[in-house]
Structures are given as C-alpha cells and as structure tokens.
C-alpha cells in the first residue's frame, strides 16, 4: 500500500485526506482532530509547508482564519502557459478603505485597515507541490474567533453548522416563528387603543389571582426546571394568595443578571402588556446596552395593578440583582407604580414614560374636536421648550386656548411635570431614552412573540428562541463595532477620536451632531475670567434657533442649555461648535462615556469590585464557564469551611485567582481598539462617568462661577426670541 504523504514539517498531507465535496469545514475538523504535527507543534501556517493543490492551501488557511478570528480572501492566482503556479490568500481587512464622497454615504461602514497578513503558495515545478513561499501572520486589528460567524467568507455553511448560527447576519431578521404567534395589524391596533376603549379580556385577573389557562402552570414549572438545569444562576420566584392560587411570578436568566452589572444606571419598567389587558399579564425590566439598544433585565407576571403586587415584584427583582438598585428608573404614568418605586427604590431617580402620556392625551383631554391639533401642540411644547419657564408659559397658553382648566387629568399631569417634561429632567442622565420611540418599548423587544392571545404556555415555550435572537443581534453589533467603522464626515480630529472608541450605533449618533455643524454659527457674548459665553444660532429651514453655550477654557468644561450631554451622554452640535471655535481638537475624557464604548464590558470587568461574572459575548460561553467554575467554587467553599485557617486560605486562593484573570484580561487590552491600546487616561480616567454625568461639570471656584452663570442663562433664556431667517 502506498505510504501516506507528509509535508516537510511532518504534517499529514491534507491532499491525502480530502474527498470530493470537502471544504474548509472539513479542514477545520481535521485540524481539530490533529491539532499538532508529529513534533507537537501547533498546526499553523509555516514557511515551507507543502500542499497538494492551491485549493487545499486555501482551505487550510480558511480553517486557520476561522479558529483564529479573521476572514480570508483569494487575492490573486498567477498562471504560466495556462497552468497555475502562484496563489495568494489575504486577510479580509487587507487594502485601503474605500471612501465615497458625499452625504449619502454617511452610513457606509469602512472595514479595511490595510492589514498585511497573508499566505502565498507557489508550485514552481508544476508537480502539485504547492509550497508556502511567503507568510505574514501578524494583523493590525483585533482577531476574535467568536465573531467569525458573521464574516462574509464563512456565511455559506452546511445545514448542520447553521444550527449553531441561528442569527442571519446577512438578512438581519429573526428566526421564523409560527404564524399563530405573529402580531397582526389588528393586534397592533389593539395595543394602541386607549384604555377607555378596551374591554377586560379575561375575568380571571379580577379576583387578585393570575390569569391562567390550561397548561400554563405546568409549562411554567417545566420552563423553570429547564432553565435552572442549564444554569444554576437562573433566578425565579412566585407569590401565592391566601387560597394557594398563583398570584405573581418573577424570573431572570443568568445573562440578564450578568448584564445588569454593566448597565444598572438606567432601567425601564414596562407594563404595556399588563395595562393593555393581554391574555398574558407580562411585565419586564429593560436596560440600555452600549449600543443604545434595549436589553432584558428580568420578567414578571402580575395578577393586577396594585401596590402590593408591584412592591413584591420590585423587591424580588432587587434581590435577584444582589440588592443593587438602579440609578434611575422609567415607568408608566401611574400613582400606584410611583408609590411602589418610592418604597423599594427610595434613592433612585424616577420619571414617567413620555410615550405613555402622549398616547393617552387625545382620550384623556375630554375633547371630541381638535384632538389631533391638541396632540401636535402638546408634542411641540414638550420637545421645543428648553427651560421650565418656557414650558410653564406654553402650558398656560394651551390650557387657556382650548379651555381645559377643569380637566383633572391634565391638572394632575402638570403637578407631575418634573417627572416627565424634558425641560425638567434633562439635567440628569437617562441614556437618551425618550420612550417615545417604539424601539425602546417592550412590545418592540418581543415583537412577533407576544400577541393579545398569546398564553403563558406559548410564550415560555419560545422564550429561548426569542432571547437567542436578541443575544445574536447584540453579538453581531459587537462584531460590527470591532470590525468596521462609519466613514468619517469631516476632517475634525474629535470625530475620529469617537470613531475609534464607541460602538457603531453611538458613533452614528455622534455623527448626526457633527453633520449639523454646517448649520451652526457661534457668536461670543461675554467673558468672565476663564468662562466664555456664546450664543449659538442653528439655521433651520423654517426658523433660526439660538442656544446659550458656556465654555471654561481653564478646566475644558462646556455646557449647553439643551443639556444633550447630561441627558444622552452625547455632546450636541452647539457644544461641538464652541469647542471647534475654541480650537479644541480632542474631546476631554470627562465627555467620553465608557458605557458607549465598544470595549465597555471588558473595561467594566477589569475595574469593578467585584464583577459578578467575567466578560461574556455569547451565552454558551458563560454557561460553560459558570457550570464548571461553579463546581470548583463549591468544592473550595466546602473544604475551606472546616475552620478559620482553612477559610482564610481559601479566600486568599480565590482572590489570587481573580487577580490573575483580571491581569490576563488587561494584557489583552491591545486587541480592543483598532489594534491600539487606549491610554490609561481614556480607559480608567472616566470609569464612573456614566454615574456622574448628572453632577456639575468641573469643581472649585471656577465651577461655582460657571454654575451660577448657568442658572442665570436658564432664567434669562425666556428673553431669547426665536425669529425666522
């Protein structure tokens, strides 16, 4: 029998093991089965390696890229007399970025980084002896094996492999679901109907017990057992009434508990399904991730809307999150919920959902005529007024014009104005949540999974599918943020600064402000020591709007009356215009929020004390680590609990292990930002920025002076007149 061929380094020849129809996945499996050569060296490309064909070399390099974390492109294949003699395979980020001029290409993403990594093979003797002639293994960008599933060259997978890649990165759509659970137009109309027009859909909820149908309880118990078997960090609890009937339910999966450690600054408590009397009285806690998108932080089922039920749910959620309350919470406009929030989260900032209020306005105004006009007037008043004084003046004019002085709902709304009107709440950080956009609401988060007729049993059976799609969506956004960046719109250095640090979505929000700079005109009004006051005019199509902006050139503080940074964590075009006017080319660290960074989770895990979990990108990684790590931890606790000396030794060992893991993560920091490690000032200097964004900018005497001038600006802003161009 013919002896099997080997290359010069002792690797089994891939040519001998290939069969018709094999591709790079076959090569990858071969590498997994034979990870080293006969000398024990890792199976990686090396100069002098021999392949039976150019295609075999390509498949080998593809498999290497897949397990290393980069995409591969066939760049060239040279021939002599029609016979191929040379082939080159390069990294997918090879080449210069293609920049297309013009505003229409604003959202175009740039992936190329001029990476030099490549492998060149030659068959000079034309005997199917393809030798690696040139090799460059170093990349100038991060390589992440967890992200290769989103790369174009790895998308055409066989059916068995697609089961491990449920998110369709190309189509960007959710997995198909049964048509019986799709939200129809009628369902969406039902959500938008005012409460006064809705019938009570299920009598079971009136008696203080949970509305249930056959199979719901069994499905819940089966769901809880399955989730906790998969991960013991899954949390659930239920509440029974005096007659032993199921009343309230709460649960949170391991990932929700983990992600809360990163994004506990702003939480939305959404009751849209409960208030709209869906078959399933579902409520949920939502956070905002570093992409500016909603992320699930816990779920609940409530029998009815009472203080007792809300307090029970809030306490369970707080316990689930290790008694760490949110910095701020957004809820629907409800006195019952407001009292419950005060009882359980006394130190949290609380505001009402603006969408909920504006949606109810036409019905609760009590007028049958002018509803549309009144609604438009209300929205204009809410969004266009910059100060409390402006809002109160506009409110009085509206009430008098439409003769609404006897409307109790509007009077109650005015009394609560400090909890929902942007002019009152923009001094503190809300992650930019307006909750006027559907994408920020719960019915958008579970779109297609919950309809008015969806039962508890139906929902828990597809809960995994819903969450898996959300996790994959976030993983894909992580991939985009690390592997691409938007095309720059200007030659301004601070735009490139943000582009290198933030996620794609947040870069684009910043670029929206950069684009507005062409409409901004800054005029100096006064100087007082280091503080310079500007009047910033924004030239629009219909009118000119003026904003007051103050800049402290000693402390590099900038403040705008629109308070975009305080509210959203993104500097407005007015502030950027003043910075440009003052020749500030780099945005100070105090205005770079870590929570919008693409590498925020890694930075948070390295600086928090202590983090609940290590950095995670996909649930399966966290599950595997938790399952095996938890057992080690349990064994250490069991052994160390015998006496004080053993306990102290066990604690020291665990502390040492933690420090080693953190040190390892920090050593990988050079892979996080375009292959260049961010400076210590950028990484650590603003670790709590998302928590302190509501504080007065600056400190000392100059800060007090600028703070006083801000107050005067707010008071005097009502004297500013908005005129037409």
N, C-alpha and C positions, 0 to 999 in steps of 0.2 A: 504494500500500500504506500502511496506517495506520502512523503513526510510533509507535515503542515509547514507553511511558510511563516517566517518571523522577520520583523524588520531589524535594523541594525542595533536597536536598543533592547531586543528581546521581547517585544510586544507580539502577541499572536496577530498574524496578518488579518486585518478586517476583511480583506478580499475573500479569504477562505471561508469566512463565517457569514457572508452576505448571501441572501437568497433573492430571487426575483420578487420585487414588490417591497423589499425592506427600505426604510428611510432613516432619517436621523433619530427617530424614536427607537428604532432597532439598535442603532449605535449607542444611544443613551442607555438602553437596557444592558447592552454588552459591557459598557463601562461600569455600570452598577454591579454586574456580576464579576467583572475583572477590574477592580479599581486601581490595581498597580501592575507593573510589569514583573518579570521574573526576579528582579533585584529589589522589589519592594518600593520602587519609586512611584509617585502619583502619576496617573495616566493623564498627562497634559501634553500639549504640543511641544516638540523639541526639534531643533535643527538636526537634520539627518534622518528623520523618521521616513519610512517608506510606505507608500500606499499603492494598491493595485490599480487605481484609476483616479482621475480628478474628482469624480463624483464621490468616491469613497473618502477622499480627503475632505471634501466639502461637508459630507455627513458627519465626519468625525469632529470637524471644527464647529459645526452647528450644535452637536451634542455637548461639546465643551462650553460653548456660549450659553446653552440652556442651563447647565448646572452651575455656571459661574455668574451669570446675570447680565448678559449683553446679547444684542441681536446681531445677526450676520447677513452680509450682502455679498453676492458674487460680483466683484468689481470688474474683472477682465479675464479673458481667456485667449491667449495668443496661439496662432497656428503657423506651421511651415508646410507648404505644399498641401494644404488642406488637412494636415494632421495636428491635433492639439499638442502643444509642448509646454505650455505655461498657464497657470491659473492663479488668481489672487482672490482671497476672501478677506473682507474688511469688516470692521465694526459698523453697526448701523448708524452710528453718530459721526462717521468719517465725512469729511467735506465741510465746506463753509456754509453758514446759514444763508438761505435764500430770502432776502429781504425785499418784499414787494412794496413799492411806494404807494402812498395814497391812504386816505382814512378808511376805505372799505376793507383794507386788510388788517384792521386794528385787532381783530380777534384771532388772527392767524398765529399758530404756535410754531415756535422755532425749536427743532430738535438737534440739529447738527452742532457739534462742538469742535470740529477739526481733529477728532480722535485719530491717532496714528496706529492703533492696534490693528494688526493684520497678520495673515499667514500666506506665504507664496510657495507654491509647489511647482517643480519642473520635471519633465521627462525628456531630458536631452538625448538619451539613447533611443528613444521611441520604442521601449520594450515594456511599457506599462509598469515602469518603476518610478513612480512619482515621489520625488524626494523633497522634503521641506527645505527650501533654499534660503528663505528669509522669514524672520519671525519677530514680531513685537507684541509682547503680552501686556504691557502697561497701558492703562486707559487714563484719560484726563477727565473722567466723570465718574459718578457713583455707579457701581455694579451691584445689582440686588437680585438674587435668584428668585425671590418671591414675586418679582414684578415681570418676569419674562413672559408670563401667560398673556399679558396684554400687548406684547410686541407683535408687529405685523408678520414677521417671518415664522412665528410659532402659532399662528391662528388656525391653520389648517390641520387640525388634529383628528385622529380617528375617533369613532363613536365612544369607545371605552374610555378614552382620555378626556373627552368633553364632559363626562360625568364629574370630573374633578375641577371643571372650569365652567360653572353654570352661568356666570355673567358674560353676556355677549358684548365684548368691548367695542366691536365694530358697529353693531346695531344700536347698542346702548339702550336696550329695552329689558323689561323684566321678563322672567320666565313665564311661559304661557300657563294660564290658570283656567279652571273650569268656567264655562260661560255662565253658570248659575251664580257665580260669585262676582261677576263683573258689575261694576257700578254703571247703571244705565242713566240716560238723561233724566228719567223720572226720579231716580234715586238722588241725583244731584239737585234737582228742583226741590226735593223733599228737604234736603239739608238747608237750603236757602230760604225755605218758608218761614215767616215769622212765627214765634211761639204761639201767638193767639190763634193762628190758623191750623195748628197741628192737633190731631186727636191723640188721646192717650192710647198708645198702640198695644199695651199689654197690661191687663189688670193685675198681674201677679206682683208688680212692684209697689202697689199702693199700700200693702199691709206691712211694709218695713222689711220684707224679705226679698231676696234676689230673684229676678225673673228668670225662670228656668224652663226648659222643655226637656222631653225625654232624651236621655243620653248625655246631657250637659255635665252632670256631676261626675259620672263615670269617665267622661273624656277629660275633665279637669284633673282628676286623680291620676289617670294614666299619663297625662301630659307632665304633671309634677314629678311623678316617679321616673319617667324617662329623662327629663332634664337634669334631675339631681344625680341620676346614674351616670350621665355623661360628664357632669362636672359638679362636684360637691359644693362649689361656691354659688350654685343656683339658690336663690332665696325665695321662699313663698310663705304666705300666712293667710288664714281665713278667720272670719268672725261669724259666730252663730248667735241667733236670737234666743230668747228665753225658752222657746219651744224646740230648740235644737235644729232649726232650719238655717240653711246657709244664707248669710246676710251680706257680707263683704269679702272680697278676695284681693290679695296683692301678690305680685311676683316681679322679680328682676333676674335676668340671666347674668352669668358671670361677666360677660363683656360690658353690659350696662353698668355694673358695679365698678368695673375697672375704668371705663371711660369717664365716669363721674369724677375720679381723682384728678383728671386733666381739666375737665370743663364744668366746674362747680360754680362758676361765677354768675351765670345767668341760666335760670331754669324756667320753662313754661309748663304750667299745669293746664292741660287741655281737656275740656269736658264736652266737646262738640257732640259726641255720640250720646252721652247721657242726657244733655239738655234737649237734644232733638228726638228723644224717646225712641232710639233704635231698639231692635229686638235684644241686642247685647249692650247693656249699660256700661260701656267701656270708657275708661279714662286713662290718661298717660302723662308721664313726666318726660319732657323733651329738653335736651340741651343744644348747644351750638358748638360744632367742632371747628377745627382750624381752617376748614374750607368754607365756613359760614353757612353750613347746612345743618338741618335738624338731625339729632341723634337720640336714640331711645334710652331713657334712664329709668324706666320702670313702668309697670302696667297695673291697672286695677279694675275691679268690677264692683259697683256700688248699688245697693238696694234703692236708695233715693237720695235726694239732695238735702241732707240735714247736717247740722254742726257736728253731731255725734259721729256720723259716718266719715265726714271729711277729716276730723281730728284723728280718728282711728287710722285712716289711710296715711295721713301726713306723718304720724308717729311711726308707723311701720316702715315707711319709706326712709325716714331719718335713721331709724335703727339699722336698716339694710345698708345704708351708706356710712356706717360706722360713726353715727351721731355727728356727721359733718353737715351743717345746714348750708343752703345756698347763700351766696352773697345777695342775690336779687331773684325775685320770682314774679312771673306774669300770670295772671289768672283772668277768667271772665269777670264781668261786672256783676258781682254778687255780694251782698252783705253777709250771707252765710259763709261763703268762702273767705271773705275778708276777716271775719271774726276768728275763723279756724286758723288762718295764717298767723294772725297776731298771737294766738295761743301757742302754736307749735314752733313758729319761726319768728320770735319777737324782735330779733336783731336784723332780719333780712329786709332789704328794700322791697316794697311791694307796689305794683302798678296793675292797672286793668288793661285787658286786651282791647286795642283800638278798633280792630275789625269787628268784634262782637258789638261794640257800642254803635258804630256807624251802620251796621247791618240792621239793628233794631230801631234806628232813628225814624224811618218812614212810618213804621207801625205805631211806635210809642209817642210820636208827636201829636197824635189825636186828630190830625187834619186829613181830610179826604182829597183836598185840592192842593196844588203846589208842592206835592211830596218830592218830586224829582228836583225842583228848583231849590227847595229847602235842604235836601241832601247835598246838592252841589255847593250850596252856600256854606254848609257846615264843614265839608271837607276842605274848602278853600280857606276857611277861617282857621281850622286846625293846623293845616300844613304851612300856611303862609305867614302866620304871626310868629315873630321871633321872641317876643317877651311877654310875660304875664300881663303887663299893662295893655299891650296891643290886643291880646286875646279878650280880656275883660271888656274893653271898649267895643270890640266887634260883636261880642256875645250880647251885650245890652242892645246894640242896634238891631241884631237879628230878632231878639225876643220882642222888641217893640214893633218892628216892621211886620212880623207875622202874628202879632197879638197872642203870644204864647206864655204870658205871665202867670197864668193859672195852671200850667201843666206841671204836675208834681214830679213826673219822671225827669223832665228837663231841669227842674229846680234841684232835684237830688243829684243829677249829673253835674251841675255847676258846683254844688257843695263839694263834690269829689274831684274837682278839676285838677288838683295837684297830683292825682294818681293816674291820669290818662292823657292830659293835654301835653303835647311835646314841649311847649314853651316852659312848662314847669319841671319836666323830668329830664331834660337834655343835659343837665349838669352832672349826671351820673352815667355810668357805663351800663348799656343794655345790649351789647354785642350787635348793635344796629337793628335789633328786632323791632319792626313796626307792627308785626302780626296783622298787617293789612293785606299782605301777600298770601295767596293760598299755599304757596310752597312752604310757608312757615307753620302751617296748621296740621293737626293730627290727621284730618281727612285726606290730606295730600300724602302724608307719610305712609299710610296704609291704603293708598288708592288702589282699587281693584280687589282688595282683600276683605273689606268690610262694606256691606250694604245694609239698608234698613232691615232686611230679612235675614242677615247672617246670624246664626246661633253661636253660642259659646263653643259647642262641639265643632262646628265647621271652622271656626277661627283657630282654635288651638291645634287642629289637625294640619293647618297650613302655616302656622306661626314660624316654623323653621324655615320654610321656603321664603316667607316674607323677609325675615331677618337676614337670611343668607344673601338675598339680593341686595339688601342695604349694605351689608358688610363688603360685598364685592364692589358695589358702587364706590364706597369710600376707599377701598384698596386701589381701584382704578384711578380715582382722583389723586391718591398719593403717587401713583406711578406717573401720571401726567405732570405733577408738580416737580418731581425729581428728574424726569427725563426730558421735559420740554419747558419752554418759557414763552410768553407772548412776545411778539415783535415790538420793539421799542417805538414809541410815538414821537419822542423828542430827543434832543441831544443833552437833556438835563441829567446831571450825574445822580440826583436823588431818585430818578425813575429807575435807573439801572441798579441802584442800591436796593430798592424794594423788590425788583425783579429777581435778584439773587437770593432773597430771603423768604419771601412769602409764598403761599400756595397760589396756584393759578387763579382761582376764583377771587382771592383777595388782591392779587396783582391787577386784575381787570377792574376791580372796584377803584383801586388807586388810579389806574389809567383813565377812568372816567373823569376824575378830578383833573388830571394832567391835561386831558383834552379840552377842558373848559378854560384853561389858562389863556387861550387865544381871545376869550371874551372878557377877560379881567383887566381892569385898569386901576392901579394903585396910586393914591394921592396922599402925600404926607399932610397930616392935620396939625400935629403938635409934637413937641419933645419935652420930656421932663426927666432929666438925668439920663439913665440908660434906656428909659421907656419911650418908645416912639409909637404914636397913634396914627393909624392910616384909615382913610375912607376908601373902601374897595368897591368899585362900581362893576356890576355884571351886566353887560349889554345883551339883552334878550331880543327876541323877535318883536315882542309887543311892548316892552317897557324896560326901564333901567332900574335895577335894584341895588341899593347901597348897603354895605356891611361895615361894621366897625371892627378893625383888627388891631391888636396891640402886640408889639414886639419888644422884648427886653434883650438888648444886644450883649449885656454882661453875662446873663445866665442862659442865653439862647432859648428863651421862652416865647412862645407865640400863642395867642388866644384870639379866637374869632367869636363874634356874637352868635353865629349859627350853632356853635358848640358841636360841630360834627365829630371832632376827635373824642370829646368827652362821651358822646353818645354811641358812636360807631367804632371808635378806635382807628379811624382813617382821617388823615388831615384833609381839609377841604381845599378847593381851588383858591379860595380867598387867602387862607393862611399860606399856601404854597406860593401864591403870587407875591406876598410880602417877603417870604424867605428868598425868593428869586431877586426881588428888588434890593434886599439887603446883602446880596451876593453870598448867601448861604448855599453851598453846593451839596452838602451831606446832611441828611436829616439827623438831628441829635438822637441819641439812644433812647431818651425818655419818650420819644414818639414812635419807637419801633416796638410794637406789642408782640411779645413772644407767642401769645395764643394764636396769632395768624401765621406763624412761621411753618414752613414745610417740615422742619425737624423738631417741632414743638414737643412731641411726645418723648423724644429722646432727651431733650434738654430738661423736661419736667422730671423724668425718671432719675436723671443724674443729680438734680438739685433738691427734690422734695425729701422730706424727712418724717417718716419713711414712706416710700411709694408702696402702694398696695400690691402692684404687680409690675413685672418687667415690661419693657416696650413690646407691644403686640401689633402685628399687621393683619393677621388672619386668625380666626377663631380656632382653627385646628392646631395652630402652634401654641396658643395659650392653653388650650385643653390638654395637649400632650405634656407641656411643662408642668401645669398645675397637678395633673394626675400623678406624675412620677415624683415631682418635687414635694407635693403634699405628704406623700408617704414617707419620704426621708425626714421631713419636718416632724411628722407624728412620731417616728421612731426616736428622734433626738429628744423630743419632749418627754416621751415615756421613760427613756433611760436617765435623762437629766433631772427628773422629778424625784429621785430617790433621796437626795439630801441637798443641803445648801451648796456644798462644794461642787457637786455634780451640776447643779443648776447654774452656778456662775460660770463653770467651764463650758457648758452647753451654749449659754448666751454669748460667751466670747467667741466660740466657734462660728455661730450663726452671724455675728457681727463681722467677723473676719471674711466669711463667705460673701456677705453683702458688699463689703468694701472691694473685694476682688472683682465682683460682677460690675460694679459701678466704674471701677478703673478700666475694665475691659471695654465698656461702652464708651467711655471718654476717649480711649485710644482709637476708636473707630470714628471719631468726630470728623476726620478729614474726608469722610465719604458723604457728608450731609449736604454741603452747599457747593454744587458745581465742582466738586473735587478739591475745593479750597476750604480749609478750616476757618470758620469765622473767628474773629478776635475774641479774647476773653471778655472785653468790654461789651461786645454785642451779645455774647452768649449768656453771661452771668449778670451783667450790669443792670438788666431790666427784668429779672426773673419774676418779679411780682407786679409788673406793670399793669397786667390786666386787672389786678385787685386795687391798684392805687390810682387808676385813671380818673376817679372822681375827686381826688384830692386837688387842692390848689396847686397850680404849677409853680415850681420854684420854692424858695424859702428865704428867710432873712428879711432885712428891711426893704430891699427892692421888691420882694414878693408881696409884702404887705401893701406897698405903694401901688403895684400893678393890680392887686386885688381890689383896692379902693377905687381905682380908675375903672375897673370892670363894672363895679356896681353903679358908678355914675353913667357909664355907657349904656347899661341896661335901662336906667331911669330916663336918660335923655334920648333913647332911641325912638321914643314915640314922637319926637320932634322932627325926625327924619321924614322927608316926604319922598314918596316913590313917584317919579314922573315918567312920562313917555319919552322915547328917543326923539 
